[in-house]
Amino acid sequence: DLPHSQALYQRALQVIETVLGTAHPEVATYLNNLAELLRVQGKLLEAEPMYKRALAIDERAQGTSHPIIAIRLNNLAELFRDRGLLEEAEPLYQRALAIDMAAL
């Protein structure tokens, strides 16, 4: 069930942050996955800071044009779309597309 999964993800995030530090790229993956779980539960306001933090961690670790950044941008854009914030979503989608196109 989703609430139980959320509790497990939160615990796993705490462990990985303790082991690897709060700025490690693996933390970004856990944050992104937890944010996605929250998003599918309709907990959009809770998910947003996690998506943003995952994006920030990966931008610092991978640079702003790495393909993982396109994924993070797309996920954040989807959240904004779900919230009806299309003006905020559009530039994120465009940036994600530009990164993907450059990688081809």
N, CA and C atoms as a LAMMPS dump frame, in Angstrom:
ITEM: TIMESTEP
0
ITEM: NUMBER OF ATOMS
312
ITEM: BOX BOUNDS ff ff ff
-5.0000000000000000e+02 5.0000000000000000e+02
-5.0000000000000000e+02 5.0000000000000000e+02
-5.0000000000000000e+02 5.0000000000000000e+02
ITEM: ATOMS id mol type element x y z
1 1 1 N 0.832 -1.178 0
2 1 2 C 0 0 0
3 1 3 C 0.878 1.244 0
4 2 1 N 0.373 2.318 -0.574
5 2 2 C 1.192 3.51 -0.792
6 2 3 C 1.663 4.198 0.494
7 3 1 N 0.818 4.361 1.514
8 3 2 C 1.334 4.983 2.741
9 3 3 C 2.486 4.19 3.377
10 4 1 N 2.397 2.876 3.341
11 4 2 C 3.479 2.045 3.878
12 4 3 C 4.747 2.218 3.029
13 5 1 N 4.564 2.255 1.716
14 5 2 C 5.705 2.478 0.82
15 5 3 C 6.345 3.828 1.087
16 6 1 N 5.528 4.831 1.336
17 6 2 C 6.052 6.16 1.634
18 6 3 C 6.912 6.134 2.894
19 7 1 N 6.444 5.468 3.929
20 7 2 C 7.214 5.379 5.174
21 7 3 C 8.549 4.672 4.941
22 8 1 N 8.533 3.619 4.134
23 8 2 C 9.772 2.897 3.842
24 8 3 C 10.749 3.764 3.042
25 9 1 N 10.231 4.49 2.061
26 9 2 C 11.092 5.382 1.28
27 9 3 C 11.683 6.477 2.155
28 10 1 N 10.885 7.03 3.049
29 10 2 C 11.394 8.078 3.937
30 10 3 C 12.507 7.532 4.823
31 11 1 N 12.323 6.341 5.317
32 11 2 C 13.362 5.721 6.155
33 11 3 C 14.622 5.446 5.338
34 12 1 N 14.442 4.933 4.124
35 12 2 C 15.592 4.665 3.255
36 12 3 C 16.338 5.957 2.933
37 13 1 N 15.6 7.031 2.71
38 13 2 C 16.226 8.325 2.446
39 13 3 C 17.068 8.771 3.636
40 14 1 N 16.535 8.621 4.833
41 14 2 C 17.295 8.988 6.034
42 14 3 C 18.59 8.195 6.131
43 15 1 N 18.504 6.901 5.856
44 15 2 C 19.687 6.038 5.944
45 15 3 C 20.721 6.447 4.904
46 16 1 N 20.284 6.636 3.657
47 16 2 C 21.234 6.963 2.593
48 16 3 C 21.871 8.326 2.816
49 17 1 N 21.11 9.28 3.365
50 17 2 C 21.691 10.583 3.691
51 17 3 C 22.726 10.463 4.8
52 18 1 N 22.472 9.604 5.766
53 18 2 C 23.42 9.399 6.86
54 18 3 C 24.697 8.743 6.351
55 19 1 N 24.546 7.781 5.471
56 19 2 C 25.69 7.027 4.975
57 19 3 C 26.502 7.823 3.951
58 20 1 N 25.822 8.451 2.998
59 20 2 C 26.513 9.095 1.872
60 20 3 C 26.603 10.613 1.968
61 21 1 N 25.823 11.201 2.847
62 21 2 C 25.768 12.657 2.932
63 21 3 C 24.585 13.194 2.142
64 22 1 N 24.153 14.389 2.494
65 22 2 C 22.918 14.927 1.924
66 22 3 C 23.05 15.415 0.483
67 23 1 N 24.272 15.549 -0.03
68 23 2 C 24.459 16.07 -1.384
69 23 3 C 24.897 15.004 -2.387
70 24 1 N 24.863 13.753 -2.002
71 24 2 C 25.292 12.668 -2.89
72 24 3 C 24.243 12.432 -3.976
73 25 1 N 24.675 12.138 -5.211
74 25 2 C 23.716 11.883 -6.29
75 25 3 C 22.725 10.75 -5.996
76 26 1 N 23.128 9.781 -5.22
77 26 2 C 22.197 8.696 -4.878
78 26 3 C 21.041 9.23 -4.038
79 27 1 N 21.317 10.242 -3.218
80 27 2 C 20.254 10.89 -2.438
81 27 3 C 19.234 11.502 -3.39
82 28 1 N 19.703 12.087 -4.491
83 28 2 C 18.79 12.668 -5.478
84 28 3 C 17.844 11.613 -6.038
85 29 1 N 18.351 10.426 -6.269
86 29 2 C 17.497 9.343 -6.78
87 29 3 C 16.418 8.985 -5.766
88 30 1 N 16.793 8.858 -4.515
89 30 2 C 15.806 8.554 -3.467
90 30 3 C 14.791 9.684 -3.325
91 31 1 N 15.254 10.925 -3.368
92 31 2 C 14.344 12.071 -3.28
93 31 3 C 13.357 12.065 -4.444
94 32 1 N 13.872 11.835 -5.645
95 32 2 C 13.02 11.802 -6.823
96 32 3 C 11.967 10.706 -6.708
97 33 1 N 12.38 9.535 -6.276
98 33 2 C 11.442 8.415 -6.169
99 33 3 C 10.395 8.655 -5.087
100 34 1 N 10.8 9.225 -3.98
101 34 2 C 9.848 9.555 -2.927
102 34 3 C 8.886 10.637 -3.413
103 35 1 N 9.402 11.631 -4.118
104 35 2 C 8.548 12.679 -4.669
105 35 3 C 7.528 12.094 -5.645
106 36 1 N 7.965 11.159 -6.459
107 36 2 C 7.037 10.521 -7.408
108 36 3 C 5.947 9.748 -6.671
109 37 1 N 6.315 9.064 -5.616
110 37 2 C 5.329 8.345 -4.808
111 37 3 C 4.322 9.32 -4.2
112 38 1 N 4.815 10.438 -3.704
113 38 2 C 3.918 11.455 -3.156
114 38 3 C 3.005 12.026 -4.242
115 39 1 N 3.558 12.259 -5.414
116 39 2 C 2.78 12.83 -6.515
117 39 3 C 1.625 11.922 -6.907
118 40 1 N 1.89 10.63 -7.018
119 40 2 C 0.811 9.714 -7.417
120 40 3 C -0.255 9.585 -6.33
121 41 1 N 0.108 9.94 -5.103
122 41 2 C -0.878 9.96 -4.017
123 41 3 C -1.626 11.291 -3.95
124 42 1 N -1.255 12.232 -4.819
125 42 2 C -1.893 13.538 -4.817
126 42 3 C -1.311 14.507 -3.804
127 43 1 N -0.171 14.159 -3.213
128 43 2 C 0.482 15.022 -2.218
129 43 3 C 1.484 15.931 -2.935
130 44 1 N 0.928 16.791 -3.771
131 44 2 C 1.749 17.573 -4.686
132 44 3 C 2.617 18.6 -3.977
133 45 1 N 2.085 19.229 -2.956
134 45 2 C 2.877 20.239 -2.249
135 45 3 C 4.024 19.606 -1.472
136 46 1 N 3.835 18.387 -0.998
137 46 2 C 4.928 17.674 -0.318
138 46 3 C 5.991 17.219 -1.306
139 47 1 N 5.569 16.875 -2.507
140 47 2 C 6.498 16.349 -3.511
141 47 3 C 7.403 17.426 -4.091
142 48 1 N 6.886 18.639 -4.235
143 48 2 C 7.634 19.691 -4.931
144 48 3 C 9.03 19.943 -4.37
145 49 1 N 9.197 20.161 -3.058
146 49 2 C 10.565 20.435 -2.581
147 49 3 C 11.514 19.256 -2.774
148 50 1 N 10.984 18.051 -2.802
149 50 2 C 11.849 16.887 -3.023
150 50 3 C 12.329 16.835 -4.47
151 51 1 N 11.412 17.101 -5.41
152 51 2 C 11.833 17.172 -6.812
153 51 3 C 12.878 18.266 -7.006
154 52 1 N 12.652 19.42 -6.401
155 52 2 C 13.583 20.544 -6.56
156 52 3 C 14.944 20.224 -5.944
157 53 1 N 14.932 19.581 -4.812
158 53 2 C 16.195 19.238 -4.163
159 53 3 C 16.945 18.186 -4.977
160 54 1 N 16.234 17.197 -5.515
161 54 2 C 16.869 16.186 -6.366
162 54 3 C 17.506 16.838 -7.583
163 55 1 N 16.795 17.778 -8.2
164 55 2 C 17.329 18.496 -9.35
165 55 3 C 18.589 19.268 -8.965
166 56 1 N 18.547 19.976 -7.858
167 56 2 C 19.696 20.772 -7.421
168 56 3 C 20.916 19.894 -7.137
169 57 1 N 20.707 18.778 -6.478
170 57 2 C 21.812 17.863 -6.177
171 57 3 C 22.445 17.367 -7.474
172 58 1 N 21.601 16.927 -8.408
173 58 2 C 22.139 16.386 -9.658
174 58 3 C 22.787 17.459 -10.523
175 59 1 N 22.264 18.67 -10.512
176 59 2 C 22.913 19.749 -11.274
177 59 3 C 24.313 20.029 -10.728
178 60 1 N 24.444 20.012 -9.406
179 60 2 C 25.775 20.216 -8.813
180 60 3 C 26.71 19.046 -9.129
181 61 1 N 26.179 17.842 -9.085
182 61 2 C 27.021 16.657 -9.267
183 61 3 C 27.305 16.335 -10.737
184 62 1 N 26.324 16.557 -11.604
185 62 2 C 26.435 16.108 -12.992
186 62 3 C 26.577 17.238 -14.005
187 63 1 N 26.299 18.463 -13.577
188 63 2 C 26.257 19.583 -14.518
189 63 3 C 24.829 19.782 -15.011
190 64 1 N 24.607 20.882 -15.709
191 64 2 C 23.241 21.243 -16.089
192 64 3 C 22.761 20.626 -17.4
193 65 1 N 23.64 19.897 -18.107
194 65 2 C 23.235 19.328 -19.392
195 65 3 C 23.268 17.802 -19.421
196 66 1 N 23.454 17.181 -18.281
197 66 2 C 23.472 15.722 -18.202
198 66 3 C 22.062 15.183 -18.423
199 67 1 N 21.916 14.04 -19.074
200 67 2 C 20.581 13.472 -19.322
201 67 3 C 19.727 13.264 -18.068
202 68 1 N 20.343 13.015 -16.924
203 68 2 C 19.547 12.849 -15.694
204 68 3 C 18.833 14.152 -15.345
205 69 1 N 19.414 15.273 -15.741
206 69 2 C 18.791 16.571 -15.473
207 69 3 C 17.495 16.689 -16.262
208 70 1 N 17.479 16.178 -17.473
209 70 2 C 16.251 16.191 -18.272
210 70 3 C 15.146 15.405 -17.578
211 71 1 N 15.493 14.289 -16.976
212 71 2 C 14.503 13.489 -16.247
213 71 3 C 13.973 14.268 -15.05
214 72 1 N 14.89 14.862 -14.29
215 72 2 C 14.469 15.631 -13.112
216 72 3 C 13.583 16.816 -13.514
217 73 1 N 13.967 17.52 -14.586
218 73 2 C 13.164 18.642 -15.063
219 73 3 C 11.781 18.187 -15.507
220 74 1 N 11.734 17.083 -16.224
221 74 2 C 10.456 16.564 -16.691
222 74 3 C 9.558 16.187 -15.518
223 75 1 N 10.127 15.569 -14.503
224 75 2 C 9.33 15.183 -13.337
225 75 3 C 8.759 16.407 -12.62
226 76 1 N 9.58 17.429 -12.464
227 76 2 C 9.108 18.654 -11.829
228 76 3 C 8.045 19.328 -12.7
229 77 1 N 8.242 19.321 -14.004
230 77 2 C 7.245 19.881 -14.92
231 77 3 C 5.92 19.125 -14.813
232 78 1 N 5.985 17.812 -14.705
233 78 2 C 4.762 17.015 -14.55
234 78 3 C 4.013 17.403 -13.279
235 79 1 N 4.757 17.64 -12.217
236 79 2 C 4.141 18.071 -10.967
237 79 3 C 3.433 19.413 -11.159
238 80 1 N 4.119 20.352 -11.787
239 80 2 C 3.504 21.658 -12.044
240 80 3 C 2.268 21.509 -12.923
241 81 1 N 2.358 20.65 -13.913
242 81 2 C 1.192 20.399 -14.771
243 81 3 C 0.033 19.857 -13.952
244 82 1 N 0.324 18.903 -13.076
245 82 2 C -0.716 18.328 -12.215
246 82 3 C -1.367 19.388 -11.333
247 83 1 N -0.588 20.386 -10.953
248 83 2 C -1.105 21.474 -10.116
249 83 3 C -1.776 22.569 -10.94
250 84 1 N -1.759 22.423 -12.256
251 84 2 C -2.354 23.423 -13.118
252 84 3 C -1.464 24.625 -13.349
253 85 1 N -0.187 24.491 -13.044
254 85 2 C 0.782 25.583 -13.187
255 85 3 C 1.524 25.428 -14.516
256 86 1 N 0.787 25.6 -15.598
257 86 2 C 1.335 25.332 -16.92
258 86 3 C 2.436 26.308 -17.315
259 87 1 N 2.336 27.558 -16.872
260 87 2 C 3.392 28.525 -17.199
261 87 3 C 4.715 28.156 -16.534
262 88 1 N 4.646 27.532 -15.363
263 88 2 C 5.869 27.068 -14.7
264 88 3 C 6.38 25.779 -15.335
265 89 1 N 5.475 24.943 -15.819
266 89 2 C 5.854 23.655 -16.4
267 89 3 C 6.529 23.804 -17.754
268 90 1 N 6.014 24.69 -18.578
269 90 2 C 6.484 24.776 -19.964
270 90 3 C 7.99 24.995 -20.102
271 91 1 N 8.604 25.959 -19.406
272 91 2 C 10.052 26.129 -19.589
273 91 3 C 10.86 24.927 -19.104
274 92 1 N 10.337 24.203 -18.135
275 92 2 C 11.033 22.996 -17.667
276 92 3 C 10.98 21.908 -18.734
277 93 1 N 9.794 21.741 -19.355
278 93 2 C 9.682 20.79 -20.466
279 93 3 C 10.621 21.179 -21.605
280 94 1 N 10.681 22.46 -21.919
281 94 2 C 11.539 22.922 -23.016
282 94 3 C 13.012 22.666 -22.713
283 95 1 N 13.404 22.942 -21.491
284 95 2 C 14.801 22.708 -21.112
285 95 3 C 15.131 21.216 -21.152
286 96 1 N 14.207 20.379 -20.662
287 96 2 C 14.417 18.924 -20.695
288 96 3 C 14.547 18.439 -22.139
289 97 1 N 13.694 18.939 -23.009
290 97 2 C 13.754 18.548 -24.416
291 97 3 C 15.073 18.971 -25.042
292 98 1 N 15.531 20.166 -24.749
293 98 2 C 16.807 20.642 -25.298
294 98 3 C 17.963 19.756 -24.849
295 99 1 N 17.954 19.337 -23.605
296 99 2 C 19.008 18.437 -23.101
297 99 3 C 18.938 17.109 -23.822
298 100 1 N 17.743 16.579 -23.969
299 100 2 C 17.582 15.295 -24.664
300 100 3 C 18.018 15.383 -26.124
301 101 1 N 17.644 16.464 -26.794
302 101 2 C 18.005 16.629 -28.195
303 101 3 C 19.523 16.759 -28.365
304 102 1 N 20.163 17.447 -27.438
305 102 2 C 21.616 17.61 -27.514
306 102 3 C 22.34 16.287 -27.295
307 103 1 N 21.691 15.377 -26.602
308 103 2 C 22.324 14.083 -26.315
309 103 3 C 22.204 13.112 -27.48
310 104 1 N 21.385 13.424 -28.466
311 104 2 C 21.217 12.524 -29.618
312 104 3 C 22.387 12.554 -30.544
